[in-house]
Amino acid sequence: MRNQNNYKELDSLSEQLDGMLVKHVDWLSSLHKVIVCKTSSSSLKMHHEACEFGRWYYSVENTSLKGVTEFEKLGSTHISLHSIANQMLDSFENNKTPSEDEYQEFIDSEKEFFIALNNFIDNVLATKNQFDYLTNIPNRSLAILMLEKEYSKLCRGIISECSIAFADIDHFKIINDNYGHSTGDSVLEHISKIFSSNIRPYDTVGRYGGEEFIFCFPQTSVEEATEIVNRIRSKIEGSVITTDSPNEIKATCSFGVANMERDKPLCQSIDCADKALYEAKNNGRNKTETWEN
């Protein structure tokens, strides 16, 4: 999941798109003014890669973003819009009035571009809403969706095993009560960064709710998953959390690990990991327990 989009990236992207949308509206308004009022067109003709939107579009390196169908459609409609607009400007500069069909083609390309842009913005906003704004990692619905995806692979024999883990920040209520909710937020952000930076690119971690997190470890045995979460647990235990308060905070986490079973509903495997977590908490916290079938 680390190579995919996150909340802050998508929030920044939506703001950029809003700004570029306004600039493109201004450019198109000027084009219409040229056609109707016969004003100067010298500054309006440009290659599709030269406008601000084009420079942004062709600088995108995020592979998960470039693979979205709406992103590809946006690029092709943008090229078409510039091509038709430049043809009209060429005619105008040669003292030729665009025909009704040529003008209608321009109007249609304009509509198609803005439909594609709005569809892409809707896709970005919908994706953004699948991430937790505070911790910048998938929220519960997206994490469960990723688990369902791996469960489907397991049932179809595409992968041979998969593990689920739960994590819970120990004594989080005490941290909130003693230091305030802003400090609690800092703890959640700090621990989430440790989670996301210490899993593999094909693993998933999401905020399940409150101070509880859920992991998906594809093609990973319970033993291997336990080793991974124990490394994470040690990193959290050894870290110091800097907050706005004068006090440095230390925190620990408890973990529960279970195998994803292909012969039982996914919810039961999730429940097993949850039970293992509560066993870890009941056994003194800052521990990892596995669920034995």
N, C-alpha and C positions, 0 to 999 in steps of 0.2 A: 504493500500500500504506500510505501514511502515515495515511490516514483509517480504517484498519482496526484491529482489536484487536492488541495486542502482548503479550509475555510478562508484563510487570509489571502491566499493566492486568488481564489475565486471572487472574493469581495473586491480586491484590487482590480481584477479583470472587469467586473461589472461596472466599476466606476470609469475605467478607461473607455469601455464601449459606449457608455453614456456620453462621454466627451466627444468621441469620434462621430457618434450619431449626429450630434449638434453641428459639427463641422461639415459633415456631408450634406446635411439639410441646407446649410448656408451656401455651399458650393452649387448645389442643384437649383437653389433659388436664384443665384446669380446667372446660371445657365438659362433659366426661363426668362430672366430679364433681358438677356442678350437677344433671345429669339423674338420677344414681344416688343421690347423698346429699342432694339438695335444699338445697344451700348457696346463698349469695347470688349472683345473676347480674348485679348492677348494673354491674360494671366490665368485663364480657365482651362486651357487645353493641357492635359498632363497624362503621362503613362500611369497605368493602374498601380504600379509599384512605387510611384513617386509621391502620391498623396499620403497624408498622415496615416490613414487607415491601411493603405498598402504597405507602408513601411512597417507598421505594427504586425500585419498579417504574415509577412514573409520573414519576420524576425522570430516568430514563435518557434521554440525548440521543444516544448513539452509534448512528448509523443502521445500521451493519453488525450491531450486536447486536440492535436492534429488528426487523431483517428476518429473523431466524432463526425458523423455524417453531416450534421448541421454546419460544422466548420468547413468541410469541403464544399458544400453547396454555397456557402457564403463567399468563398473565394471565386467560384465560377461565375456567380451572378455579378460580383464586383468587376471582374474582367469584362464581362458583357456590357455592363453599364458604361464603363469608361470607353470601350470601343465604339459604341453607338453614339455617345456624347461627342467624342472626338470627330467622328464622321460628320455629325451635324455642324460642328464648329468649322470644319474644313469647308463645307458647303457655304456657310455664312461668310467666311473670309474671302471666298471666291465670288461673293455677291450673288449667291444662289439661295433662294428661300427654300428651306426644307419642305418637302411635300407633306401632305396630311398623313400619309402612311409612314413616312420617316419619323414624323413627330410622334405618332402613336406608338411606334416601336420604341422610341425613347421613353415615353410615359410608361409603357409596359415593363421595360427593363428597370426603370426606377422603382416601380411597385414590387417587382420580383426581388430586387436587392433588399428593400426594407422588410419584406416578408421574411426573407432568409435571415436578416440581421435580428429581427424580433424573435424568430424561432431559436436562434443561437443564444440570445440573451435569456430567453425563457429556460433553455437547457442549462445554462450557467447558474441561474438562480435556483433551479430545481436541484442541481447537484450541490450547490452551496448549502442548501437546507438539509443535506444529509451529513453535514459535518458539525461538530460541536464548536461553537464560536469561542469558547474559553480555552479549551485544550488543543484546538486545531487538529483534532483527529476525528475519524468517523463517529457518528452518533449511534445510538442503539439500533435504529432501523437499518442503517447501512451495514453495521457489523453483522446483524442477523442475516441480511441479504448475502453477505460474503460467506457466512457459514452455510447457508442454504445452497449456495453455488458449489461449495466443496462437498457437501452432503450428496448432492446430485452426482458429482463425479465419482464419489465413493460407491454409490449404489449402482452406477453403470460400469464400475470396474476400471475407470480411467486412472484413479489413484487407489493404492492398496490400503492406506491408513490415513488417519487424521486425528489430531488431538485438539481438545478445547481446554482453555484455562480461564479461571476467574482470578482477579486480584482485588483486594480491598485495602484501602489505607487504614492502618491501625490507629485507633483512638482519634479519628478525624473530628468527631464532635468536640472533643476536648480542645483541639487546636482552634476550632472556630470559637468556642466559648472563651478561651483564654486570650486569644490574640485578635479575634475579629474575623469577619468573613473575607475581607480583602487579603488577609494573610492566608486564609484557607484557599482562596483562589490561586495565590502564588504557589502553594503546595501542590495543588492539582496540576497547574501548568508545568511545574518543575518535574514532577513524577511522570507526567504524560510524555515529556521530552525524552526522559530516560527510557520509557517503554518503546517509543517509536524509533529511537536511534539504536536500540539493541535487539531488534528483531530483523529477520531476513526480508529481502524485498518482496517475497511472495507470501509473507505472513500478514496477518491483520490484527490490529488492536483498536478497540473502540470503547468509548465511554458508555457503559451500560446504564448508569444512573447514579447521581450523587457521587460518592467516592469509590464506586465499584466499576471495574473494567473487565472486558472480555477479550480473549485472544483466540485466534484460529491459526493452527499450525499444520498446514497441508503436508501430506507425505511424511509425517513425523510420528514416531511412536510416543507413548506416554513417558517412557524413560528419557527419550531425547528432549521432549517438551519440558520435562521436569528439570533437566540440566539447564535449558535456556532460561526458564523463569527463576531458577536459583541464582544464576549469574546476574539477572536483573535485580533480584531481591538484594543481593550483596552490594550492588552498585547504589541502590537506593539507601541502604543502611549506612553506607560509607560517605554519602553526600551531605553537604550542608546547603540548606535552602535560604537564600538571601531574600529578605522581604523589606517592605517599607518600614516595618517596625525596627527598633534598635536591636531586637533579639534575632539571633540566627536560629533557625528551626531545623530540627532533625526529625525524620519520619521513617517509618518502616511499613512494609506491606506483607500481607498474608496471601497465599496462593492456593488454589485448588485445581487439580488437573484430572481430566478424564478422557477416555478414548471415545471417539465418535463411532457409534455402532451402526452398521448398515442395516441390521435386522430389527431396529427399533426406531420410533420417531425421533427426529432431531431434538425435539423439546426434552425428551427424556435424557439424552446425552448431556444437554446443557444443564439440566437439573442435577445430574451426577457431579458435574464440575462444581456447581454451586454448593452441593452438599460437602464436597471435599474442602472447599474454601471454609465453610463454617466449622468443619472439623479442625482445620488449621487454627482458626481463631479460638476455638474452645480449648485447644492444646497449648495455648500460651502466646499466640500471635508471632509475627515475623518468622513464619514457617511455611513450608510447602507440603501439602498432603495430596495423595492420589486416591482416586476412587477405585476400589477393587470390585469388579463385577462378580 
